[in-house]
Amino acid sequence: MSADDDRLLVARCLSGEPGAWGQFVARFAPTVKGLARRYLQLHGHFPDDAETEDVVQEVFLSLTRRDYRLLRQYDPAYAFKTYLGVLTRTQVHRVLRKRAPVLGDAAQLEATPSPGAGPPETVGRSEESDLVDRALSELAPRDAEILRLRYYRELDYRQISTHLRIPEASVGQTLFRAKQRLLERLKGLLGLLF
């Protein structure tokens, strides 16, 4: 099918034509599945078929939510597969964020022991804090700064946006990338192979 055929199929789905949604899913599911697998692998995650199918289902569900809002937002001036690629990448990032350890929970980053913590727990937390501090010091200054602002100073996105003089809409993505780099540094420091 050509790009024009893709646009026509999208229009048929939006008009509520019987059977169009089934044709739509049959047409684009292999594309979304391939993209999902590739994006997961680019992030160092080698998914099984069930994980990949979960991403595919979420992409198609996201297209139908709120009366096909995302499908209606598609601009026919561009290839629909490109649009699907953006939606798939976004869904993969959501999946990976849910699975990733929370690097930056203020309680994890502080070396302060909890009430009643014994000496071994105190030592472990101190070592964790030292390791995180070392990894932060090896990051680019901007990455380290956004992580400290969010997790040490507990600023919200608007405050971070003002402090760093970046658009508020880009804070989440910038923070996500900085966390990924921090995770890679921590893996390197620990000598872990994931």
N, C-alpha and C positions, 0 to 999 in steps of 0.2 A: 504494500500500500504506500502511496505517496503522502507527502506532508498535507496536501489538499484533502486527501481521503481521511487523514487523521482529524483535520479540522471539521470536516463534514460529520464524522462520527461523534465528535464532541457536541456539535450543534444538535444532532439527533437525540443524544442523551438529555441535553438540557430542555429539549422540547417535549420530553416524556414519551417519545416514540416507543411502542411496545417492542421488546427484544433488543433495543439499542444498548442497554446497560450490559447485558450478557455478551454482546459482540465487543463492546468496549473493553470489558475485563479480559475476554479471550485474546483480544488484539494486543493489549498493553501489559498483561501479567508477565510474559517472558522478559520484556524489556525491564520492568521494575525489578524482577527477581535477579536479573543479571547485574543491574546497577547496585542493588542492595548488597549482593555478595561482594562485588568489587569494592564498594565503600567500606564495608566491614573489614575486608582484608587490608585495605589501605591503612586502617587504624590498628592493625596488628591482631585483629580478631578473626579467627577462622571458624565461621559458623557452620552448623549442621543445617540440613534442609528445613527442620522445624523452625530454627531461629530466622532463617531467611524468609520463610513463609509468614512468620509473625510480622516482619517488616512490610512485606507485600500487602498483607491484609490491612495493616495500619495506614498505609498510603492510600489504598482504595477507600477505606472508611473516612479518612480525612477529606477526600474529595466529595463525599456525600453529606457530610455534616452541614448543619445550618442551611438546608435547602440548596446543597451543591455550591456553597459559597466559593470554595477554592476553584472549582471547575468553572464557575462563572467569572472568576478573576483572570482566567487565562486570556492572554492577548494573542489573537490569531495572527498577528504580524510575525510571530516567532514560531519555531517548530515546537509541536506539542511534546515531543520526546525530551526536549531541553527543559521544559517546564516540569515534566515528570522527574527528570534528573534532580532538579532543585528540591522538589518535594521528598524524593527518596533520600537524598543526602540529609535533609532536615530530620527525617524520621530516624535514620541511622544514628545521628548525633543524640537524639532523645533516648534511644535504646542504650547507647554506650554510657550516657550520663547516669541512667538509672542503675547500671551495673557497676560503674566505677566506684572505687572507695571514695568517700568524701574526704578530699584533701583540703582541709581548711576549716573544718568544724573547729570553732574557737576552742572547744574543750580539748580537742586532740592536739592543737598547736601549742597550747600552754603547758608549761612544765609543772603547774600547780597540782599537787596530789589532791585526790578527793578526801573528804573527811574520813578518818579511820584507815587510810591507806597505809600499808606497811612499808618498810624500807625497800623491799624488792620492787614494788609497784612504783615507788618514787623514782628509783634509779631508772627503770624502764621508760617512764615518761620523760625524764630528763634526757635520756639518750635519743628518744624520738624527736624531742624538741630541738636538740642539737643537730640532728640529721636534717630536719626540715629547714632549720636556719642555714645550714651549710648549702643545701640544695638551692634555697632562695638566693644566697649570695653568688651562686654560679649562673643564675639566670640573667637575661638582659635586664637592665635597670627598670624599664617600663613594665615588664612582666612581673618582676618582684614587687614593684610599687602597687600595681593593681591588686595583687594577691594580698598584700599587707593591708591595703585600704579596705578590702572586702572582709577579710577574715580576722585580722588583728584589731582593726579599728571599727569593724562592723558597720561600714557605711553602706547606704543603699545605692542603687544604680544612679539615681539622680545626683547624689552627692559625689559619687565617683566621676560622673560625667563633668560636673563643674570643676572638680579638683584637677582632673587630667586634661580638661578642655577638649573633650571628644563628644560626639553626639551620644545622647543617652541610648539610642537604639543600637549602637555598636558596643556598648559595655558588655553585654552578655557574651557575645562572640569573642571579644578580646579576652574576657575572663576565662572562657572555656579554653582558648588556645594557650593561655598562660598556665592553666591547670594541667593541660596535656604536657607542656614542656617541663613543668615541675615534676610530674609523674615520671617522665623519662629520666630526669636528673636523679630522682630518688632510686629508680631502678638501677641506674649506673652506679650510684654510690653503694648500693646494696649488692651489686653484682648479680642481679636477677635477670634471667632471660625469660621473657614472656612471649 
